[in-house]
Amino acid sequence: MDRTASAVWHGGLKDGKGSISTQSGLMKDSQYSFGTRFENGIGTNPEELIAAAHAGCFTMALSGQLTTANLAPESLETKATVTLEKTDAGFAITKIHLVTTAKVPGADKAAFDKAADNAKNGCPISKLFKNNAEITLDAKLV
């Protein structure tokens, strides 16, 4: 299975502008620039898209882990925060922090925590970053 996205850039780093599009068409010519990445400009940026991908990947993996444990999640909500920092080697994603809230009738804390940890370590986006960024998780069962 392959998925694609594309980016177009015009101009220099600080004065240029670009757009990002996805295969599905959900994003089409979405604006990004130096200002949207390193300041508070209007538009998207690669780190925001990684955060969205990780939140979605983890949440789906958590649903799978819970289902495998014979627990039926009613709702799962995750926020991912990606930290981009300047390191000695240049800019790098150094941390990804996941915060999830789950409503899972009948789940005990131990079973939920195990499912959440398995999802954190097993989702493909976590695997992509596990050797290059610290991935942390706060998981609440409500």
C-alpha positions, 0 to 999 in steps of 0.5 A, a space after each residue: 500500500 502506497 500513499 502520496 502527498 506532494 509539495 510545491 515551493 516558490 522562492 527563498 526560505 524566508 520569503 517563499 511560499 509553498 503548498 501541500 496536497 494529498 492523494 485523497 484530495 482532503 488537502 489541496 494546495 494547503 499553504 505553508 511557509 517559513 512563517 507557518 512553520 517557525 512563527 505564527 503564520 496562517 497555514 499548515 506545516 510538516 510538524 502539524 501534519 506529523 502530529 495529526 498523523 500520529 494522533 490518528 495512527 495511535 488512536 486507531 491502534 488503541 482501538 485495535 488493542 482494546 478490541 483484541 482485549 475484548 473491550 469495546 471503546 465507546 470513544 477515544 480522543 488523542 492530541 499529539 504535540 510534536 516538538 521541533 528543536 534546533 540541535 547540534 545537527 540542525 532542526 529535528 523532531 525531538 519529542 512527540 507527546 500523546 494525550 488520550 482520553 478514552 471511554 471504554 465501558 467495563 475496562 479496568 485501568 491495568 488492561 487499558 494502560 497495557 492496551 495504550 502502551 502497546 498502541 504507543 509502541 506498535 503504531 507505524 508512526 511511533 515505530 517511524 520515530 522511536 529511535 529519533 524522538 522521545 515518545 511519551 503518553 498520558 492516557 486517561 480512562 474516563 
